[in-house]
Amino acid sequence: MWLFGYDEDGTPLRPAQVFEDMSADHAKKTVTLDPHPHLAGPSHASVHPCRHSVAIKRIIDMVCSILKFSSTFRLGRLRSA
């Protein structure tokens, strides 16, 4: 799996910024920055296949918890208005 990210202004993330979004368990171990095999340009974050399912499960869990918090926060703000 190959990942590439942009900041809120649409600028491609620098390598250090890519690893800010990774857990310490995965940064530079399960997830590394490597040249994409089919696309020219900057390196992409690569999730190594040997730990792919574990890494994806943690990413999904993290995103779900963020979305749950965000929707709960928004709901609370709507109710108090």
N, C-alpha and C positions, 0 to 999 in steps of 0.2 A: 504494500500500500504506500502511495506517495502523497504527501500533503504539502500545500504551499499556501502561505497566508499573506494577508494585506492588513495594514492598520486602518483606522477609521477615515483616513484621508485618501485611501486607495494606493498607498505606497507599499511596495513589497517589504515584508519583514526582514530585518537583518538577522543573521544567525543567532545572536544572543537573544533577540526578541522571540524567536521561534521556541527556544528552550524555556522561556518564561511561562509558556502555556503548558508545559509538560511537567509531570510530577518528577521529583528528584529520583524516584525509582526507575524512571524510564529514560530521562534525558541522557543522551550520549551512551546509553547501554542498549535498550530495546529500540529506541528511536535515535537515529543518527542523521546527519546531513550528508547527502550523497548526490552526485550528478544524476539527473533523471536519464534512464536508458533511451528514451525516445524524444525528449524535449531539450532544446538548447536553452541556455540561460543559467540563472542562479541555481544553486543546489536546492533540492527538496528534502523535506523531512521524510525519512523512510522508516516504516515500522517493520522490523525484522520478522519474517514468517515464523520463526521458532517460538515467538511470544505474542504473535498477532492477536489471538483470541483474548488473552488476558489484557493486553493493552487496549484493545477496542472496548472491552467490557468496562474498564475503568474510565475511559473517555466518555462512554455513553452514560455511565452512572453520574459522572461529574456534571455533564451537560443537563441531565434530567434534574439533578438537585438544584442547579442554578436556575433552570426554568421554573421549577416548583417554587423556589424562594421568590423569584421575580413576579410570578403571577399572584402569589399570596400577598406580596407587598403592594402590588397594584390594586388588588381586591380590597385590601384594608384602606387604602387611600380613597377608593371610590365610596366605600361605606361611610367614611368619616366626612365626606363632602356634603 
